[in-house]
Amino acid sequence: MKNTAIAVIGAGSWGTALAQSLAGLNHDVRLWAYEKEVADDILAARENRTYLPGIKLLEAIRPTTDMAEAIDGVQYVLTVMPSHVCRSLYERMLPFLQPEMILVSATKGLEEKSLMRMSEVIQSVVEKRFSPRIAVLSGPSFAREVALGYPTAVVVASEDPEVAGTAQEKFSSSALCLYTSGDVVGVELGGAVKNVIAIAAGVIEGLGLGRNPMAALITRGLAEISRLGCACGARNETLSGLAGLGDLVLTCTGNLSRNLSVGIQLGKGRNLQEIMGSTNTVAEGVNTTGATVELAGVRNVEMPITQQVYRILQNEIAPRNAIRELMDRSLKNE
């Protein structure tokens, strides 16, 4: 495969894992880190001991804190930042972006105030200079497993089939398989809202309520994601695929899930501020829940699980009482 210059913006666990996968394909990978100590650590020790410890990183990954150095001359810009800084980082990148570059978003979340998906945020910033070529990447994938080269299948979606196809060709490897899709709305909403449901799954785990309610939660959680997605223009089959059901199952059941972990701690009685203060990683579901509740209101979509997660996060209801209220809802057809 021809060597391609790719900028990965965001050196958290997911950004580092994707950089490792791309470096394994002999691409020229520039990994931009917000924290100088992270970039220095990768350069000196070939390891991101802050966010992805224990994995030796390939020499093809070039860490930097200089945005211009990261982006200059690349063909792809893969952004893997927390959703709440997506807009500000794209505004910072804007002077260095060029129309021929393909912008790939691997961030799973919604912008809180605008309720925009990440591709909409990117569009709103970059269109000030030119019409961007955008793709989104999502699906069932834990960063550590991708970095270790475990077999993983995800989805890359774009409204432009050529953009999705070229990203698929450049990013796919023997361990990371990318399927293409034209349903950007479904892929992004599936990836964002599953994190909310995963917090609820963690609450069940933390309360020690067994496997029966977990199965019900995943099933009914998918119904909520599908209702909202279809109301926003997504295709139902997308939400039954890798970026919907697949990602939901992994995040609700896998022990590497940050959102599941937050829910477990909530179920055990810890408060949210204490939980978030004890980790350096981002659980996107915490920020996405409020935006999802607002978006559901705008679209007139019923999302009772999401609503209860929001109330738990706002400390309006105890986790056990939230589960009880869900069980006490009026009887109806599935």
C-alpha positions in Angstrom: 0.0 0.0 0.0 1.3 3.5 -0.9 2.5 5.5 2.1 -0.1 8.1 3.1 0.3 11.1 5.4 -2.4 11.0 8.1 -2.9 13.4 11.0 -4.6 11.9 14.1 -5.8 14.8 16.3 -6.2 13.5 19.8 -3.8 11.2 21.7 -6.3 9.7 24.1 -6.7 5.9 24.2 -8.8 5.7 21.0 -6.7 8.2 19.0 -3.5 6.4 20.0 -5.0 3.0 19.1 -6.1 4.2 15.7 -2.6 5.8 15.1 -1.1 2.4 16.0 -3.3 0.6 13.5 -2.5 3.1 10.7 1.2 3.0 11.5 1.0 -0.8 11.0 -0.1 -0.1 7.4 3.1 1.9 6.9 1.4 5.3 6.8 3.1 8.4 7.9 1.1 9.1 11.1 1.4 12.4 13.0 -0.3 12.1 16.4 -1.3 15.5 17.9 -1.5 15.5 21.7 -3.0 18.3 23.8 -0.6 17.5 26.7 3.1 18.0 26.1 3.9 15.3 28.6 2.0 12.7 26.5 3.8 13.7 23.3 7.1 13.6 25.1 6.3 10.2 26.6 5.5 8.7 23.3 8.6 10.1 21.7 10.9 9.0 24.5 9.4 5.7 25.6 7.3 4.8 22.5 4.4 4.4 24.9 1.3 6.5 25.9 1.5 5.7 29.6 -1.2 8.2 30.4 -4.0 6.8 28.2 -2.9 3.5 26.8 -0.2 2.0 29.0 1.6 -1.2 28.3 1.5 -1.1 24.5 4.7 -0.3 22.6 3.9 2.2 19.8 5.4 1.9 16.3 8.1 4.2 15.1 5.9 5.5 12.3 3.9 7.4 14.8 5.3 10.9 15.2 3.9 12.7 18.2 3.6 16.5 18.3 1.8 19.3 20.1 2.2 21.6 17.1 -1.1 21.7 15.1 0.5 23.0 11.9 3.2 20.3 12.0 0.6 17.7 12.5 -1.6 18.7 9.6 0.8 20.1 7.0 0.7 18.1 3.8 -1.5 15.2 5.0 -4.2 13.6 2.9 -6.4 12.6 5.9 -7.2 14.3 9.2 -8.6 11.8 11.7 -10.1 13.6 14.7 -10.5 11.7 18.0 -11.1 14.4 20.6 -13.8 14.6 23.3 -17.1 15.9 21.8 -17.1 19.0 24.0 -13.9 20.3 22.4 -14.6 19.3 18.8 -15.7 22.8 17.7 -12.8 24.6 19.4 -10.2 22.2 18.0 -11.6 22.5 14.5 -11.5 26.3 14.8 -7.9 25.9 15.8 -7.2 23.6 12.9 -9.0 25.7 10.3 -6.1 27.7 9.0 -4.2 24.5 8.2 -6.9 22.5 6.5 -7.1 22.2 2.7 -10.1 21.4 0.5 -8.5 18.2 -0.8 -8.1 16.7 2.7 -10.6 14.1 3.9 -11.8 14.8 7.4 -12.7 11.7 9.4 -14.4 12.0 12.7 -14.1 9.2 15.2 -15.7 11.1 18.1 -18.9 9.6 19.5 -21.1 12.3 21.0 -23.4 15.2 20.6 -22.6 18.9 21.1 -24.5 19.9 24.2 -25.8 23.4 23.3 -26.4 23.0 19.6 -27.4 19.3 19.7 -25.3 18.8 16.6 -23.6 15.6 15.6 -19.9 15.8 15.2 -20.0 15.9 11.4 -22.4 18.8 11.6 -20.1 20.6 14.0 -17.2 20.1 11.6 -19.3 21.3 8.6 -20.3 24.4 10.4 -16.7 25.3 11.2 -14.9 24.4 8.0 -17.5 25.7 5.5 -16.3 29.2 6.5 -13.3 28.5 4.3 -14.4 25.7 1.9 -16.8 22.8 1.5 -15.3 19.9 3.5 -15.1 16.2 2.5 -16.3 14.5 5.7 -16.6 10.9 6.9 -17.4 9.4 10.3 -16.0 6.3 11.8 -17.9 4.3 14.5 -18.6 0.8 15.6 -17.9 -1.8 18.3 -14.3 -1.2 19.2 -12.3 -0.9 22.4 -9.1 1.1 22.0 -6.8 -1.4 23.7 -8.0 -4.3 21.6 -7.5 -2.3 18.4 -4.0 -1.3 19.5 -3.2 -5.0 20.2 -4.4 -6.0 16.7 -7.4 -8.0 17.8 -9.9 -8.5 14.9 -12.4 -5.5 14.8 -15.1 -4.4 12.4 -16.3 -0.8 12.2 -18.2 1.4 9.8 -17.0 4.5 7.9 -19.9 6.6 6.6 -20.0 9.6 4.3 -22.6 11.2 2.1 -20.0 11.0 -0.7 -19.4 7.3 -1.6 -15.9 8.1 -2.9 -14.9 9.7 0.4 -16.1 6.6 2.3 -14.5 4.3 -0.1 -11.1 5.9 -0.1 -11.1 6.0 3.8 -12.1 2.3 3.8 -9.1 1.5 1.5 -6.6 3.5 3.5 -7.7 2.5 7.0 -8.6 -1.2 6.6 -6.0 -3.8 7.7 -6.0 -7.5 8.4 -7.2 -6.7 11.9 -9.4 -3.7 11.4 -12.2 -4.1 8.8 -14.1 -1.1 7.7 -17.5 -1.4 6.1 -18.9 1.6 4.2 -22.2 3.4 4.6 -24.0 6.4 3.3 -26.0 6.8 6.5 -24.0 9.4 8.4 -26.9 10.2 10.7 -27.4 6.6 11.8 -23.8 5.8 12.3 -23.2 9.0 14.4 -26.4 8.7 16.5 -25.8 5.0 17.1 -22.3 5.7 18.4 -23.4 8.6 20.6 -26.6 7.3 22.2 -25.3 3.8 23.0 -23.0 5.4 25.6 -26.1 6.7 27.4 -27.6 3.2 27.5 -24.3 1.8 28.7 -24.5 4.0 31.8 -27.9 2.4 32.5 -26.3 -1.0 32.0 -23.6 -0.2 34.5 -26.3 0.9 37.0 -27.9 -2.5 36.7 -24.5 -4.2 37.2 -23.7 -2.0 40.2 -27.0 -2.8 41.8 -26.3 -6.5 41.3 -29.6 -7.1 39.6 -28.5 -10.0 37.4 -28.6 -10.7 33.6 -32.4 -10.6 33.0 -32.7 -6.8 33.2 -29.5 -6.4 31.3 -30.9 -8.2 28.3 -34.1 -6.2 28.5 -32.2 -2.9 28.8 -30.0 -3.6 25.7 -33.1 -4.6 23.7 -35.2 -1.6 24.8 -32.2 0.7 24.6 -31.8 -0.2 21.0 -35.5 0.6 20.5 -34.9 4.1 21.9 -31.8 4.6 19.7 -33.7 3.5 16.7 -36.7 5.7 17.4 -34.5 8.8 17.7 -32.3 7.9 14.8 -35.2 7.3 12.4 -36.9 10.5 13.6 -33.6 12.3 12.6 -33.4 10.6 9.2 -31.3 7.5 9.9 -32.0 4.2 8.4 -33.3 1.5 10.7 -30.9 -1.1 9.2 -27.9 1.0 10.2 -29.0 0.9 13.8 -29.4 -2.8 13.7 -25.8 -3.1 12.4 -22.3 -2.6 13.7 -22.7 1.1 14.5 -25.9 0.5 16.3 -26.6 -2.9 17.9 -23.0 -4.0 17.6 -21.6 -1.0 19.5 -24.4 -1.1 22.0 -23.8 -4.7 23.0 -20.0 -4.2 23.3 -20.4 -1.0 25.4 -23.1 -2.5 27.7 -21.2 -5.7 28.4 -17.5 -5.2 27.9 -15.3 -4.6 31.0 -13.2 -2.0 29.1 -16.3 0.3 28.7 -15.8 3.6 30.4 -19.5 4.4 30.3 -20.4 1.0 31.8 -17.8 1.7 34.5 -19.4 5.1 35.4 -22.8 3.4 35.7 -21.5 0.6 37.9 -20.0 3.2 40.3 -23.3 5.1 40.3 -25.2 1.9 41.1 -22.8 1.3 44.0 -23.7 4.7 45.5 -20.8 6.9 44.4 -21.7 10.4 43.2 -20.9 11.6 39.7 -18.4 14.3 40.7 -16.4 11.8 42.7 -16.4 9.3 39.8 -15.4 11.8 37.2 -12.7 13.2 39.4 -11.0 9.8 39.8 -10.2 9.2 36.1 -8.3 11.0 33.3 -10.5 9.5 30.6 -13.7 10.8 29.2 -17.0 8.8 29.4 -18.9 10.5 26.5 -22.3 9.3 27.8 -22.1 11.7 30.7 -22.0 14.7 28.4 -24.3 13.2 25.7 -27.2 12.3 28.0 -28.5 15.8 28.4 -28.2 16.6 24.7 -30.0 13.3 23.8 -32.9 14.2 26.2 -33.2 17.6 24.5 -33.0 16.2 21.0 -35.6 13.6 21.8 -37.9 16.5 23.0 -37.3 18.4 19.8 -38.1 15.3 17.7 -41.0 14.3 20.0 -39.5 10.9 20.7 -40.1 8.9 23.9 -36.9 7.7 25.5 -37.7 6.5 29.1 -34.3 4.8 29.8 -32.4 7.9 28.6 -34.6 10.1 30.7 -33.9 8.1 33.8 -30.2 8.1 33.2 -30.4 11.9 32.9 -32.2 12.1 36.3 -29.6 9.8 37.9 -26.7 12.0 36.6 -28.5 15.1 37.8 -28.9 13.5 41.2 -32.7 13.8 41.0 -33.3 10.1 41.7 -31.5 7.2 43.2 -30.5 4.5 40.8 -32.6 1.8 42.4 -35.7 4.1 42.3 -35.0 4.9 38.6 -35.1 1.1 37.8 -38.3 0.7 39.8 -40.0 3.6 37.9 -39.0 2.0 34.6 -40.5 -1.3 35.7 -43.7 0.4 36.9 -44.5 2.1 33.6 -47.9 1.3 32.1 -48.2 -2.0 30.3 -48.1 -2.0 26.5 -47.4 -3.9 23.3 -43.7 -4.3 22.4 
